[in-house]
Amino acid sequence: MGLIKLIILALLAWFALRLWRGLQQQQAQQRRQQSARAQQEPSLMVRCAQCQIHLPQDSALRADDHWYCCAEHRDAHRQR
């Protein structure tokens, strides 16, 4: 009976290892797909109202209906 228990235990360990590796590969594939989607989506570009340079919207500052590349340009444009 000891040999049968050992074989069953070895099969259970093998099955658990295969299941764990499969889950790891699935998670890695999902991460690769998410990063590929993020790289494909371009960020929206806006123009600084002061210097007219284009920059990504998530890096820009917004005041009223205008976009600015930095706080100094925002303040300078407001003083005009």
N, CA, C and O atoms as a GROMACS GRO file, in nm:
protein
  320
    1MET      N    1   0.081  -0.120   0.000
    1MET     CA    2   0.000   0.000   0.000
    1MET      C    3   0.085   0.126   0.000
    1MET      O    4   0.040   0.230  -0.048
    2GLY      N    5   0.204   0.120   0.051
    2GLY     CA    6   0.289   0.238   0.057
    2GLY      C    7   0.328   0.290  -0.080
    2GLY      O    8   0.338   0.411  -0.099
    3LEU      N    9   0.349   0.200  -0.175
    3LEU     CA   10   0.388   0.240  -0.310
    3LEU      C   11   0.272   0.310  -0.382
    3LEU      O   12   0.295   0.406  -0.455
    4ILE      N   13   0.152   0.264  -0.361
    4ILE     CA   14   0.035   0.327  -0.425
    4ILE      C   15   0.015   0.468  -0.370
    4ILE      O   16  -0.014   0.561  -0.446
    5LYS      N   17   0.032   0.485  -0.240
    5LYS     CA   18   0.020   0.619  -0.180
    5LYS      C   19   0.126   0.713  -0.235
    5LYS      O   20   0.100   0.830  -0.260
    6LEU      N   21   0.246   0.661  -0.254
    6LEU     CA   22   0.356   0.742  -0.309
    6LEU      C   23   0.326   0.783  -0.453
    6LEU      O   24   0.352   0.897  -0.492
    7ILE      N   25   0.272   0.691  -0.531
    7ILE     CA   26   0.238   0.722  -0.671
    7ILE      C   27   0.127   0.826  -0.676
    7ILE      O   28   0.133   0.920  -0.756
    8ILE      N   29   0.025   0.810  -0.592
    8ILE     CA   30  -0.085   0.907  -0.588
    8ILE      C   31  -0.034   1.044  -0.544
    8ILE      O   32  -0.073   1.146  -0.601
    9LEU      N   33   0.052   1.048  -0.444
    9LEU     CA   34   0.109   1.174  -0.398
    9LEU      C   35   0.192   1.240  -0.508
    9LEU      O   36   0.185   1.362  -0.526
   10ALA      N   37   0.269   1.162  -0.580
   10ALA     CA   38   0.351   1.216  -0.690
   10ALA      C   39   0.262   1.271  -0.800
   10ALA      O   40   0.292   1.376  -0.857
   11LEU      N   41   0.153   1.199  -0.832
   11LEU     CA   42   0.060   1.248  -0.934
   11LEU      C   43  -0.009   1.378  -0.891
   11LEU      O   44  -0.026   1.469  -0.972
   12LEU      N   45  -0.047   1.386  -0.766
   12LEU     CA   46  -0.109   1.510  -0.714
   12LEU      C   47  -0.011   1.626  -0.720
   12LEU      O   48  -0.048   1.738  -0.756
   13ALA      N   49   0.114   1.602  -0.684
   13ALA     CA   50   0.216   1.707  -0.689
   13ALA      C   51   0.239   1.750  -0.833
   13ALA      O   52   0.250   1.870  -0.861
   14TRP      N   53   0.247   1.654  -0.925
   14TRP     CA   54   0.266   1.687  -1.067
   14TRP      C   55   0.149   1.770  -1.119
   14TRP      O   56   0.169   1.868  -1.190
   15PHE      N   57   0.027   1.729  -1.085
   15PHE     CA   58  -0.092   1.802  -1.130
   15PHE      C   59  -0.094   1.944  -1.073
   15PHE      O   60  -0.125   2.039  -1.145
   16ALA      N   61  -0.062   1.959  -0.945
   16ALA     CA   62  -0.059   2.092  -0.883
   16ALA      C   63   0.046   2.181  -0.948
   16ALA      O   64   0.022   2.299  -0.971
   17LEU      N   65   0.162   2.124  -0.979
   17LEU     CA   66   0.267   2.201  -1.045
   17LEU      C   67   0.224   2.245  -1.184
   17LEU      O   68   0.248   2.360  -1.221
   18ARG      N   69   0.160   2.157  -1.262
   18ARG     CA   70   0.111   2.194  -1.395
   18ARG      C   71   0.004   2.303  -1.386
   18ARG      O   72   0.004   2.396  -1.466
   19LEU      N   73  -0.084   2.292  -1.290
   19LEU     CA   74  -0.189   2.392  -1.271
   19LEU      C   75  -0.128   2.527  -1.236
   19LEU      O   76  -0.168   2.630  -1.290
   20TRP      N   77  -0.031   2.527  -1.146
   20TRP     CA   78   0.034   2.652  -1.105
   20TRP      C   79   0.108   2.717  -1.222
   20TRP      O   80   0.100   2.838  -1.241
   21ARG      N   81   0.180   2.638  -1.299
   21ARG     CA   82   0.252   2.691  -1.416
   21ARG      C   83   0.155   2.746  -1.520
   21ARG      O   84   0.182   2.850  -1.580
   22GLY      N   85   0.045   2.678  -1.541
   22GLY     CA   86  -0.056   2.726  -1.636
   22GLY      C   87  -0.113   2.860  -1.594
   22GLY      O   88  -0.131   2.949  -1.677
   23LEU      N   89  -0.141   2.874  -1.466
   23LEU     CA   90  -0.194   3.001  -1.416
   23LEU      C   91  -0.090   3.113  -1.430
   23LEU      O   92  -0.126   3.226  -1.465
   24GLN      N   93   0.036   3.082  -1.404
   24GLN     CA   94   0.142   3.182  -1.418
   24GLN      C   95   0.156   3.228  -1.563
   24GLN      O   96   0.173   3.347  -1.590
   25GLN      N   97   0.148   3.134  -1.657
   25GLN     CA   98   0.158   3.168  -1.798
   25GLN      C   99   0.039   3.252  -1.842
   25GLN      O  100   0.055   3.345  -1.922
   26GLN      N  101  -0.078   3.220  -1.792
   26GLN     CA  102  -0.199   3.294  -1.828
   26GLN      C  103  -0.189   3.439  -1.777
   26GLN      O  104  -0.225   3.532  -1.848
   27GLN      N  105  -0.141   3.457  -1.654
   27GLN     CA  106  -0.125   3.592  -1.599
   27GLN      C  107  -0.020   3.670  -1.677
   27GLN      O  108  -0.038   3.789  -1.702
   28ALA      N  109   0.089   3.606  -1.715
   28ALA     CA  110   0.193   3.674  -1.792
   28ALA      C  111   0.140   3.716  -1.928
   28ALA      O  112   0.171   3.825  -1.975
   29GLN      N  113   0.060   3.631  -1.991
   29GLN     CA  114   0.003   3.665  -2.120
   29GLN      C  115  -0.094   3.783  -2.108
   29GLN      O  116  -0.096   3.870  -2.195
   30GLN      N  117  -0.173   3.787  -2.002
   30GLN     CA  118  -0.265   3.899  -1.981
   30GLN      C  119  -0.188   4.029  -1.960
   30GLN      O  120  -0.228   4.134  -2.011
   31ARG      N  121  -0.077   4.023  -1.886
   31ARG     CA  122   0.005   4.144  -1.865
   31ARG      C  123   0.064   4.193  -1.997
   31ARG      O  124   0.068   4.313  -2.022
   32ARG      N  125   0.111   4.100  -2.081
   32ARG     CA  126   0.166   4.139  -2.211
   32ARG      C  127   0.059   4.203  -2.299
   32ARG      O  128   0.086   4.301  -2.367
   33GLN      N  129  -0.062   4.148  -2.297
   33GLN     CA  130  -0.169   4.205  -2.377
   33GLN      C  131  -0.208   4.344  -2.328
   33GLN      O  132  -0.234   4.433  -2.408
   34GLN      N  133  -0.212   4.363  -2.197
   34GLN     CA  134  -0.246   4.494  -2.142
   34GLN      C  135  -0.139   4.598  -2.176
   34GLN      O  136  -0.172   4.711  -2.209
   35SER      N  137  -0.013   4.560  -2.168
   35SER     CA  138   0.093   4.655  -2.201
   35SER      C  139   0.094   4.686  -2.351
   35SER      O  140   0.124   4.798  -2.391
   36ALA      N  141   0.060   4.588  -2.433
   36ALA     CA  142   0.053   4.612  -2.577
   36ALA      C  143  -0.062   4.708  -2.609
   36ALA      O  144  -0.047   4.794  -2.696
   37ARG      N  145  -0.175   4.693  -2.540
   37ARG     CA  146  -0.286   4.785  -2.561
   37ARG      C  147  -0.250   4.926  -2.516
   37ARG      O  148  -0.285   5.024  -2.581
   38ALA      N  149  -0.179   4.936  -2.405
   38ALA     CA  150  -0.140   5.068  -2.354
   38ALA      C  151  -0.044   5.137  -2.450
   38ALA      O  152  -0.048   5.259  -2.464
   39GLN      N  153   0.043   5.060  -2.514
   39GLN     CA  154   0.138   5.119  -2.608
   39GLN      C  155   0.069   5.160  -2.737
   39GLN      O  156   0.116   5.252  -2.804
   40GLN      N  157  -0.039   5.094  -2.774
   40GLN     CA  158  -0.107   5.124  -2.898
   40GLN      C  159  -0.194   5.249  -2.886
   40GLN      O  160  -0.217   5.318  -2.986
   41GLU      N  161  -0.242   5.280  -2.768
   41GLU     CA  162  -0.330   5.394  -2.749
   41GLU      C  163  -0.246   5.522  -2.734
   41GLU      O  164  -0.178   5.539  -2.632
   42PRO      N  165  -0.250   5.610  -2.832
   42PRO     CA  166  -0.173   5.734  -2.820
   42PRO      C  167  -0.238   5.828  -2.719
   42PRO      O  168  -0.360   5.828  -2.703
   43SER      N  169  -0.157   5.906  -2.653
   43SER     CA  170  -0.212   6.002  -2.558
   43SER      C  171  -0.256   6.127  -2.633
   43SER      O  172  -0.198   6.165  -2.734
   44LEU      N  173  -0.358   6.188  -2.583
   44LEU     CA  174  -0.414   6.308  -2.643
   44LEU      C  175  -0.315   6.423  -2.625
   44LEU      O  176  -0.265   6.446  -2.515
   45MET      N  177  -0.288   6.495  -2.734
   45MET     CA  178  -0.193   6.606  -2.729
   45MET      C  179  -0.268   6.738  -2.721
   45MET      O  180  -0.372   6.756  -2.785
   46VAL      N  181  -0.214   6.830  -2.642
   46VAL     CA  182  -0.271   6.964  -2.630
   46VAL      C  183  -0.160   7.067  -2.653
   46VAL      O  184  -0.042   7.034  -2.646
   47ARG      N  185  -0.199   7.191  -2.680
   47ARG     CA  186  -0.102   7.297  -2.708
   47ARG      C  187  -0.100   7.397  -2.593
   47ARG      O  188  -0.205   7.439  -2.543
   48CYS      N  189   0.019   7.433  -2.552
   48CYS     CA  190   0.036   7.534  -2.447
   48CYS      C  191  -0.011   7.669  -2.502
   48CYS      O  192   0.029   7.709  -2.612
   49ALA      N  193  -0.095   7.737  -2.428
   49ALA     CA  194  -0.149   7.865  -2.473
   49ALA      C  195  -0.042   7.975  -2.473
   49ALA      O  196  -0.059   8.077  -2.540
   50GLN      N  197   0.066   7.956  -2.400
   50GLN     CA  198   0.171   8.056  -2.392
   50GLN      C  199   0.278   8.037  -2.499
   50GLN      O  200   0.308   8.130  -2.574
   51CYS      N  201   0.337   7.919  -2.506
   51CYS     CA  202   0.451   7.897  -2.596
   51CYS      C  203   0.415   7.814  -2.720
   51CYS      O  204   0.499   7.796  -2.807
   52GLN      N  205   0.293   7.765  -2.729
   52GLN     CA  206   0.242   7.690  -2.843
   52GLN      C  207   0.308   7.553  -2.862
   52GLN      O  208   0.296   7.494  -2.970
   53ILE      N  209   0.375   7.501  -2.762
   53ILE     CA  210   0.436   7.369  -2.773
   53ILE      C  211   0.327   7.263  -2.748
   53ILE      O  212   0.237   7.284  -2.667
   54HIS      N  213   0.337   7.150  -2.816
   54HIS     CA  214   0.243   7.040  -2.795
   54HIS      C  215   0.300   6.944  -2.692
   54HIS      O  216   0.420   6.915  -2.692
   55LEU      N  217   0.213   6.896  -2.603
   55LEU     CA  218   0.254   6.802  -2.501
   55LEU      C  219   0.136   6.711  -2.467
   55LEU      O  220   0.021   6.746  -2.495
   56PRO      N  221   0.162   6.594  -2.408
   56PRO     CA  222   0.053   6.503  -2.372
   56PRO      C  223  -0.040   6.568  -2.269
   56PRO      O  224   0.005   6.640  -2.179
   57GLN      N  225  -0.167   6.542  -2.284
   57GLN     CA  226  -0.266   6.605  -2.196
   57GLN      C  227  -0.244   6.568  -2.050
   57GLN      O  228  -0.268   6.651  -1.962
   58ASP      N  229  -0.199   6.446  -2.023
   58ASP     CA  230  -0.179   6.407  -1.883
   58ASP      C  231  -0.059   6.477  -1.819
   58ASP      O  232  -0.044   6.471  -1.697
   59SER      N  233   0.027   6.542  -1.899
   59SER     CA  234   0.139   6.618  -1.845
   59SER      C  235   0.111   6.768  -1.840
   59SER      O  236   0.189   6.844  -1.783
   60ALA      N  237   0.000   6.811  -1.898
   60ALA     CA  238  -0.030   6.954  -1.908
   60ALA      C  239  -0.112   7.003  -1.788
   60ALA      O  240  -0.175   6.925  -1.716
   61LEU      N  241  -0.108   7.134  -1.770
   61LEU     CA  242  -0.189   7.200  -1.668
   61LEU      C  243  -0.304   7.270  -1.737
   61LEU      O  244  -0.287   7.330  -1.843
   62ARG      N  245  -0.422   7.264  -1.676
   62ARG     CA  246  -0.538   7.328  -1.737
   62ARG      C  247  -0.588   7.441  -1.647
   62ARG      O  248  -0.598   7.426  -1.526
   63ALA      N  249  -0.617   7.554  -1.710
   63ALA     CA  250  -0.678   7.667  -1.641
   63ALA      C  251  -0.782   7.725  -1.735
   63ALA      O  252  -0.751   7.762  -1.848
   64ASP      N  253  -0.903   7.733  -1.688
   64ASP     CA  254  -1.017   7.776  -1.770
   64ASP      C  255  -1.026   7.686  -1.893
   64ASP      O  256  -1.038   7.564  -1.878
   65ASP      N  257  -1.021   7.742  -2.012
   65ASP     CA  258  -1.029   7.662  -2.134
   65ASP      C  259  -0.893   7.647  -2.201
   65ASP      O  260  -0.887   7.607  -2.318
   66HIS      N  261  -0.785   7.677  -2.131
   66HIS     CA  262  -0.651   7.674  -2.190
   66HIS      C  263  -0.565   7.567  -2.123
   66HIS      O  264  -0.587   7.531  -2.008
   67TRP      N  265  -0.467   7.518  -2.200
   67TRP     CA  266  -0.370   7.421  -2.151
   67TRP      C  267  -0.233   7.487  -2.145
   67TRP      O  268  -0.202   7.574  -2.227
   68TYR      N  269  -0.152   7.446  -2.049
   68TYR     CA  270  -0.018   7.504  -2.030
   68TYR      C  271   0.082   7.394  -2.001
   68TYR      O  272   0.048   7.290  -1.945
   69CYS      N  273   0.207   7.417  -2.042
   69CYS     CA  274   0.311   7.318  -2.020
   69CYS      C  275   0.372   7.328  -1.880
   69CYS      O  276   0.430   7.231  -1.830
   70CYS      N  277   0.358   7.444  -1.815
   70CYS     CA  278   0.413   7.460  -1.680
   70CYS      C  279   0.336   7.571  -1.608
   70CYS      O  280   0.260   7.646  -1.668
   71ALA      N  281   0.358   7.580  -1.478
   71ALA     CA  282   0.288   7.679  -1.397
   71ALA      C  283   0.331   7.821  -1.433
   71ALA      O  284   0.250   7.914  -1.426
   72GLU      N  285   0.457   7.839  -1.472
   72GLU     CA  286   0.504   7.973  -1.508
   72GLU      C  287   0.430   8.025  -1.631
   72GLU      O  288   0.392   8.142  -1.635
   73HIS      N  289   0.410   7.941  -1.730
   73HIS     CA  290   0.338   7.984  -1.851
   73HIS      C  291   0.191   8.010  -1.819
   73HIS      O  292   0.130   8.102  -1.875
   74ARG      N  293   0.134   7.931  -1.730
   74ARG     CA  294  -0.005   7.954  -1.690
   74ARG      C  295  -0.018   8.091  -1.623
   74ARG      O  296  -0.109   8.167  -1.655
   75ASP      N  297   0.072   8.121  -1.532
   75ASP     CA  298   0.065   8.249  -1.462
   75ASP      C  299   0.095   8.365  -1.555
   75ASP      O  300   0.031   8.470  -1.546
   76ALA      N  301   0.193   8.349  -1.646
   76ALA     CA  302   0.227   8.455  -1.739
   76ALA      C  303   0.110   8.484  -1.836
   76ALA      O  304   0.084   8.599  -1.869
   77HIS      N  305   0.043   8.380  -1.879
   77HIS     CA  306  -0.069   8.398  -1.972
   77HIS      C  307  -0.187   8.463  -1.903
   77HIS      O  308  -0.261   8.540  -1.965
   78ARG      N  309  -0.207   8.435  -1.777
   78ARG     CA  310  -0.318   8.497  -1.701
   78ARG      C  311  -0.294   8.646  -1.680
   78ARG      O  312  -0.389   8.724  -1.674
   79GLN      N  313  -0.166   8.688  -1.669
   79GLN     CA  314  -0.134   8.828  -1.642
   79GLN      C  315  -0.148   8.914  -1.766
   79GLN      O  316  -0.150   9.037  -1.754
   80ARG      N  317  -0.158   8.856  -1.885
   80ARG     CA  318  -0.170   8.935  -2.005
   80ARG      C  319  -0.304   8.999  -2.017
   80ARG      O  320  -0.330   9.069  -2.114
   0.00000   0.00000   0.00000
